Amino acid sequence: MITVGIDNGSTGSIGILRDSQCVHFGPVPVQDYLHYGKKGSIGKRLDRGALRDLIYRHVFLPVESAALRDGDAAEAVSVFIERPFSGRFVNAVVPAHRFFEATIIVMEDVGLGYEVIDSGVWQKPVLGAGVTGSADLKKASRLRGIQVYPQLTDAIKKHGDADGLLIAHHFHHRT
């Protein structure tokens, strides 16, 4: 079984587990673009080609290799994408929803189904119900990620949190 967790957004991360082992953890691939309405302003958007390549490399190639080796049908792949922020600040909401839509389009282009999840669905069981506030959630995510995946300590510290990995972890291990 392969589980993909995507912490949506230009500062998000992706975690991919296969048979309870992490095969990928890293930032969501982004590229700079010249902001459409603001002269000289640079924004970040999803690098769709890089995300597609990442999915092929860590999801489809291992599945194809296993199917060829074992003469088996492809194993199950589950993708969980965190719902984007929906607040009252248009300058934050619009880019988040554009990024989310681009992520969904890539999943559809490569033929993967996905489930959209709210952050609380995985955060409460994984980080604890008492952890609230952006800074505390980020710190708890970093510490919990290092606790569960100590071999990824440097990557988690560099990124600042382990949200994508912990999303994959939560849904991979739920019963």
N, C-alpha and C positions, 0 to 999 in steps of 0.2 A: 504494500500500500504506500502511495506517495501522497503527502499532504503539503500544500503550498499555503503559506500565510502571507498576506500582503497588508502591511501598514500603509494605507493610501497616502499619497501626497509627495511633494518634492523633497521632503526631509524624511520620508518613510523608509521602511526596510522590507526585505523579502527573506523569509525563511522557508527552506524546503527540507522535509524529512522523508526518508525512505527507510522502511522497516525500523523505525525508531532512531535512526542515525541521521544526524544533520549532514546533508550533502551540499547545502549552500546557505550562507547567511551574508547579506550585504545590503548596501543602500539600493533603493529603487533607482534604476538608471534614468538620469535626467540630461537634458541639453538646454543650453541657453537659447533664448529667442528675443528679438527686439519687440518690446511691448507695443501692441497695436495702437493704443490710444494715447500713450504718453511718450512724447518725444525724448529720445535718448535713454529711456528706461529699459532695463534688461530684466526679463523674467525667466523662470525655469518651467519646463514642461517635460512630460514623459518622453523618453527616448524609446519610441515604440520598437524600432529595429533591435536595439540592445535588449529590451525585455523579451522580445520574440526569440532572440538567440539564446538568452539565458534559459527560457522555458524548454527550448529544443535540447540544449546541452544537459540540463539537469532533470528533465522529466521524460521527454520522448526518446532520447538516445538510450538511457538505461532500460526503459520499458521495451524498446525494440531489441536490445541485446539480450535481455532476459527471455523474451518470447522466442527469439531464434535459438538460444541456448537450451531452453527447457521445452520447446515446442508447445508453449502455452499461449493462451490468450493474454492480451495486455492486462496488466494489473490495474487496480482501481486508482484513480487520481482524483483528489478532492482539492478544490481551490476555495479559500475563504478570503474575502476582501473587506477590509474595514470601511464602513460607511463614512463618507466625508463629513466634515464639520458643517453644520447648518446653523449659522448664527445670524446676527443682525448686521454684521460688517461685510458689505458687498465686496470690498477689496480682498477679503479672505475667502469668502464663500465661493465666488465665481471661479477663481483659479483652482480651488479644491475640487469643485464639481467638474471642471474641464479635465483635470488630471484623472479623476475617477472614471469619467466616460472614456477617455483614451485607454485606460487599463482594461476596462470591460471590452472594448473593441479588439484589443490584442487577444484576450482570452477567446472571444468569439472567432477571430481569424484563425487561431490555431486549433479550434475545435474543442476547447475545454469548457465544461460547464463550471459555474461558480455559485457561491452563496455569499450574499452581502450580509455582514454582521455589524451589530452595534458594539462599541468598545467594551461596554459593561458586561457583555456576554462572556468574554474571556478574562477581562481584568479582575473582576471580583473573585472568581475561583483561583486564579493564578497568582494575583498580587495581594489579595485580601480585601475584604469589604470595607475596612477602615481607611484605606489609602485613597485620598482625594486630593484634588488640585494638580495642576499640570506638572509642577516641579517635583512633587512627591511621587506622582505616578511614573515620571521619567526615571527617577532615582530607583524606585522599587523595581521597575522593569529591568534596568541595568543590573541591579544586584541579583534578582531572581534568574536572569539569563545566565549570569556568571556562575551561580549556584548549580543550575541544571546542566549547563554546557561549559564547564571550566576550560575545555580546549579552545573555546572561542573568546576567551577573556579579552585579548587584544582587540579583536574585531568589534566586540560589543562596546568596549571602552571608547574606541575610535568613533563609533557611530553615536554613542551617547545613550542608547537604550537597545532593547532586544525585542521590540514589539512584534515585528514580522515573524521572528523565530518563535516567540511565545504564543502567538496566534496559531501557528502550525502545531506547536507542542500541545496546546489545549485540545484542539480538534482531533489530532492524531491519537491522543490517549483517552479521549472521552469514551464512556461505555454506553 
